[in-house]
Amino acid sequence: MVQSKRLLTRERIARALVLLVLATVAAGALAAIASAAEPQPWQMGMQPPATPVKDRLSAFHDELLVIIFLISAFVMGLLVYVIVRFNHRRNPIPTRTSHNTVIEMLWTIVPVVILVCIAIPSFKLMYYMDRIPKPDMTIKVTGHQWYWSYEYPDQKGLAFDSNIIQQAALKPGQKRLLDVDNPLVVPADTIIRVQITGTDVIHSWFVPSFGVQEYAIVGRLNESWMKIEHPGTYYGQCNQICGVNHAFMPIKVEALSKDAFQHWLGDAKKKFARHEDDAGAVHVAAVASPADVADPAPAGN
């Protein structure tokens, strides 16, 4: 009778554990679906990929998780074996063995093999990220304290500044600390070369869904690339500590269909046009002062 009760208890515990695992997996899947373009509360894992680079980064990340899990399980198994097999009750007189040539060779060779297996796909991925395919268009990104400027060199100097929308000015549906007045607009399914530089301190142009993180450094032009596979709205932030308002220079990218992008381009040239002493260059330079940024930090870097 007691044995049957124990069996029932074990079955209930096993069922509860299975249900807990299924619920965790389901929550993770729902979070991944919901976070198609932005971070979500209680999000598990990274944002779903929107570019080929991010696809490969996510795949490599998953492969590393499998390797890490196998190593952790193996080490845990060894620890449990040592605890059970070599405890003081079973071995009141401890062994004086200090060397084992085979084991010492194995724990040297096996980690090297594992590192080589990780390094080869890692180098291939780095080369894929660094080698920019023939671009269909170019975007120039300039980091300032504390906002971004975007320029379209292929469109006769179309340029504008992108500032955070202050919390008091947010409209329904806009996101605190993520929405901006002038987002970067690009066409989907297009190879885009992104040139990144800065005017003061080091910033970092980082969009998680794109797998793009490039530093904006004064006097240096860094390059990256992206090919957004689906239209949508994507968010990022400067993740280089660049000063007191570091947390208030978000990135918003709107990927449109190619036809919709051409329509936006015509409107943007009219919206941001300013013909003065710049020989027809098209740009806007309305920049909010640091004092006007939403919820500035007290002080320090």
C-alpha positions as CSV (number, residue, x, y, z in Angstrom):
1,M,0.0,0.0,0.0
2,V,2.8,2.4,0.9
3,Q,4.7,1.5,-2.3
4,S,1.6,2.2,-4.4
5,K,1.2,5.6,-2.8
6,R,4.9,6.4,-3.5
7,L,4.4,5.4,-7.1
8,L,1.4,7.7,-7.4
9,T,3.3,10.5,-5.8
10,R,6.2,10.1,-8.3
11,E,3.8,10.0,-11.2
12,R,2.2,13.3,-10.1
13,I,5.6,14.9,-9.7
14,A,6.7,13.7,-13.1
15,R,3.5,15.0,-14.7
16,A,3.9,18.4,-12.9
17,L,7.5,18.7,-14.2
18,V,6.4,17.9,-17.7
19,L,3.6,20.5,-17.6
20,L,6.1,23.0,-16.2
21,V,8.5,22.4,-19.0
22,L,5.7,22.6,-21.6
23,A,4.5,25.9,-20.1
24,T,8.0,27.3,-20.2
25,V,8.5,26.4,-23.8
26,A,5.1,27.8,-24.8
27,A,5.8,31.0,-23.0
28,G,9.2,31.3,-24.7
29,A,7.6,30.7,-28.1
30,L,4.9,33.3,-27.5
31,A,7.5,35.8,-26.4
32,A,9.5,35.1,-29.5
33,I,6.5,35.6,-31.7
34,A,5.5,38.8,-29.9
35,S,9.0,40.3,-30.0
36,A,9.2,40.4,-33.8
37,A,10.7,43.9,-33.7
38,E,11.1,45.1,-30.2
39,P,12.0,43.9,-26.7
40,Q,9.1,42.5,-24.6
41,P,8.5,42.2,-20.9
42,W,9.7,38.8,-19.6
43,Q,11.1,38.0,-23.0
44,M,13.1,34.8,-23.3
45,G,15.9,34.6,-25.8
46,M,16.9,37.0,-28.5
47,Q,14.6,38.9,-30.8
48,P,13.6,36.9,-34.0
49,P,16.0,37.5,-36.9
50,A,15.0,40.0,-39.6
51,T,18.2,39.7,-41.8
52,P,20.4,36.9,-43.1
53,V,23.2,37.9,-40.7
54,K,20.9,37.6,-37.7
55,D,19.7,34.2,-39.1
56,R,23.2,32.9,-38.9
57,L,24.0,34.5,-35.6
58,S,20.9,32.9,-34.1
59,A,21.8,29.5,-35.6
60,F,25.4,29.7,-34.2
61,H,24.0,30.8,-30.8
62,D,21.8,27.7,-30.7
63,E,24.7,25.4,-31.7
64,L,26.8,26.9,-28.9
65,L,23.9,26.3,-26.4
66,V,23.9,22.6,-27.4
67,I,27.7,22.3,-26.9
68,I,27.5,24.2,-23.6
69,F,24.7,21.9,-22.4
70,L,26.6,18.7,-23.2
71,I,29.7,20.0,-21.5
72,S,27.7,21.0,-18.4
73,A,25.9,17.7,-18.3
74,F,29.2,15.8,-18.6
75,V,30.8,17.8,-15.8
76,M,27.8,17.3,-13.6
77,G,27.8,13.6,-14.3
78,L,31.5,13.4,-13.2
79,L,30.7,15.4,-10.1
80,V,27.9,13.1,-9.1
81,Y,30.0,10.0,-9.8
82,V,32.8,11.3,-7.7
83,I,30.5,12.2,-4.8
84,V,28.8,8.8,-4.8
85,R,31.9,6.6,-5.7
86,F,34.6,8.3,-3.6
87,N,32.8,9.6,-0.5
88,H,34.4,9.1,2.9
89,R,32.1,6.2,3.8
90,R,33.1,4.1,0.9
91,N,36.8,5.2,1.0
92,P,37.8,5.7,4.6
93,I,41.4,5.5,3.5
94,P,41.8,7.9,0.5
95,T,44.0,6.9,-2.5
96,R,47.3,8.5,-3.0
97,T,47.1,8.4,-6.8
98,S,48.3,11.8,-8.2
99,H,48.7,11.2,-12.0
100,N,46.9,9.5,-14.8
101,T,48.5,9.9,-18.2
102,V,45.5,8.9,-20.2
103,I,43.1,11.3,-18.4
104,E,45.6,14.1,-18.5
105,M,45.9,13.7,-22.3
106,L,42.2,13.6,-22.7
107,W,41.4,16.7,-20.7
108,T,44.0,18.5,-22.9
109,I,43.1,17.2,-26.3
110,V,39.3,17.2,-26.0
111,P,38.9,20.9,-25.1
112,V,41.2,21.8,-28.0
113,V,39.0,19.8,-30.4
114,I,35.9,21.5,-29.0
115,L,37.4,24.9,-29.4
116,V,38.4,24.1,-33.0
117,C,34.9,22.9,-33.7
118,I,33.6,26.3,-32.4
119,A,36.3,28.4,-34.1
120,I,35.7,27.2,-37.6
121,P,32.0,28.2,-37.9
122,S,32.8,31.3,-35.9
123,F,35.4,32.6,-38.4
124,K,33.1,31.8,-41.3
125,L,30.4,33.8,-39.7
126,M,32.7,36.7,-39.0
127,Y,33.8,36.7,-42.6
128,Y,30.2,36.6,-43.8
129,M,29.3,39.6,-41.6
130,D,32.4,41.6,-42.6
131,R,32.2,41.0,-46.3
132,I,29.6,43.4,-47.7
133,P,27.8,42.2,-50.9
134,K,27.3,44.5,-53.8
135,P,24.9,47.1,-52.2
136,D,21.7,48.3,-53.8
137,M,21.8,51.5,-51.7
138,T,23.9,53.2,-49.0
139,I,22.9,54.8,-45.7
140,K,25.2,57.0,-43.7
141,V,24.7,57.1,-39.9
142,T,26.3,59.7,-37.7
143,G,26.2,59.6,-33.9
144,H,26.0,62.7,-31.8
145,Q,25.5,63.5,-28.2
146,W,22.7,62.4,-28.0
147,Y,20.8,61.7,-31.3
148,W,21.4,60.2,-34.7
149,S,21.7,61.7,-38.1
150,Y,20.8,59.8,-41.3
151,E,21.9,60.6,-44.8
152,Y,21.0,59.0,-48.1
153,P,24.1,59.6,-50.4
154,D,22.3,58.0,-53.4
155,Q,19.5,60.6,-53.1
156,K,21.4,63.9,-53.6
157,G,22.2,64.3,-49.9
158,L,18.8,63.7,-48.4
159,A,19.5,63.9,-44.6
160,F,17.7,64.4,-41.3
161,D,18.2,64.1,-37.6
162,S,16.4,61.5,-35.5
163,N,15.6,62.5,-31.9
164,I,13.8,60.7,-29.1
165,I,10.2,61.6,-28.5
166,Q,9.9,63.0,-25.0
167,Q,7.7,61.1,-22.7
168,A,5.3,64.1,-22.3
169,A,4.9,64.2,-26.1
170,L,4.2,60.5,-26.7
171,K,1.0,59.7,-28.6
172,P,-1.1,56.6,-28.1
173,G,0.8,53.6,-29.5
174,Q,4.2,55.1,-29.3
175,K,6.9,53.5,-27.2
176,R,8.7,55.2,-24.3
177,L,12.4,55.5,-24.9
178,L,12.2,53.8,-28.3
179,D,10.1,56.0,-30.6
180,V,11.7,58.9,-32.5
181,D,10.5,61.9,-34.5
182,N,12.2,60.9,-37.7
183,P,12.9,57.1,-38.1
184,L,15.3,55.7,-40.6
185,V,13.2,54.4,-43.5
186,V,14.6,51.8,-45.9
187,P,13.2,49.3,-48.5
188,A,12.8,45.6,-47.6
189,D,14.6,42.9,-49.5
190,T,17.4,45.2,-50.5
191,I,21.1,45.0,-49.7
192,I,21.9,48.1,-47.8
193,R,25.4,49.3,-47.0
194,V,25.5,51.2,-43.7
195,Q,28.3,53.6,-43.1
196,I,28.7,54.7,-39.5
197,T,30.7,57.6,-38.0
198,G,30.5,60.0,-35.1
199,T,31.1,63.7,-34.2
200,D,32.0,63.7,-30.5
201,V,32.4,60.5,-28.4
202,I,32.1,56.9,-29.3
203,H,28.5,55.7,-29.9
204,S,27.2,52.3,-31.1
205,W,24.5,51.8,-33.7
206,F,22.9,48.5,-32.6
207,V,19.7,46.9,-33.9
208,P,19.2,43.4,-32.4
209,S,16.9,42.1,-35.1
210,F,19.4,43.0,-37.8
211,G,22.5,41.5,-36.1
212,V,24.2,44.9,-36.7
213,Q,26.3,46.6,-34.1
214,E,28.9,49.0,-35.3
215,Y,30.8,51.7,-33.4
216,A,30.4,55.4,-34.4
217,I,33.9,56.9,-33.9
218,V,35.1,60.4,-34.7
219,G,37.4,60.5,-37.8
220,R,36.6,56.9,-38.8
221,L,34.0,55.4,-41.2
222,N,32.9,52.0,-40.2
223,E,30.8,49.8,-42.4
224,S,28.2,47.1,-42.0
225,W,25.3,45.8,-44.1
226,M,21.8,44.5,-43.8
227,K,19.1,43.0,-45.9
228,I,15.8,43.2,-44.1
229,E,13.7,40.2,-45.2
230,H,10.3,41.5,-44.2
231,P,8.6,44.9,-44.0
232,G,8.1,46.1,-40.4
233,T,9.3,48.4,-37.6
234,Y,12.5,47.6,-35.8
235,Y,14.0,49.2,-32.7
236,G,17.5,49.5,-31.3
237,Q,19.6,51.7,-29.1
238,C,23.1,53.0,-28.6
239,N,24.7,50.4,-26.4
240,Q,28.0,52.2,-25.9
241,I,28.0,54.3,-22.7
242,C,28.4,57.7,-24.4
243,G,27.5,60.2,-21.7
244,V,24.8,61.4,-19.4
245,N,22.0,60.9,-21.9
246,H,23.3,57.6,-23.3
247,A,19.9,55.9,-22.6
248,F,18.0,58.5,-24.6
249,M,19.2,58.0,-28.2
250,P,17.1,55.1,-29.6
251,I,17.1,53.8,-33.1
252,K,13.9,53.2,-35.1
253,V,14.0,51.6,-38.5
254,E,10.9,51.3,-40.7
255,A,11.3,48.8,-43.5
256,L,8.8,49.4,-46.4
257,S,8.1,47.6,-49.6
258,K,10.0,48.9,-52.5
259,D,7.0,50.8,-54.0
260,A,6.1,52.2,-50.6
261,F,9.7,53.3,-50.1
262,Q,9.8,55.2,-53.4
263,H,6.6,57.0,-52.3
264,W,8.1,57.9,-48.9
265,L,11.3,59.1,-50.7
266,G,9.3,61.6,-52.7
267,D,7.5,62.9,-49.6
268,A,10.8,63.0,-47.6
269,K,12.6,65.1,-50.2
270,K,9.8,67.7,-49.8
271,K,9.6,67.4,-46.0
272,F,13.3,67.8,-45.3
273,A,14.2,70.2,-48.2
274,R,16.1,73.3,-47.3
275,H,17.7,75.2,-50.2
276,E,20.0,77.9,-48.9
277,D,23.8,77.9,-49.4
278,D,24.1,74.2,-49.8
279,A,23.7,74.0,-53.6
280,G,20.5,72.0,-53.4
281,A,21.4,69.6,-50.7
282,V,18.4,68.2,-48.9
283,H,18.6,67.9,-45.2
284,V,17.1,69.0,-41.8
285,A,19.1,70.0,-38.8
286,A,16.6,70.4,-36.0
287,V,18.3,69.1,-32.9
288,A,16.9,69.0,-29.4
289,S,19.2,70.3,-26.7
290,P,20.4,67.7,-24.1
291,A,18.3,69.5,-21.5
292,D,15.1,68.7,-23.4
293,V,15.7,65.0,-23.5
294,A,13.1,62.9,-21.7
295,D,14.1,62.0,-18.1
296,P,17.9,62.8,-18.3
297,A,20.1,61.0,-15.8
298,P,21.5,63.1,-12.9
299,A,25.2,63.2,-13.9
300,G,28.2,61.2,-15.0
301,N,29.0,58.8,-17.8
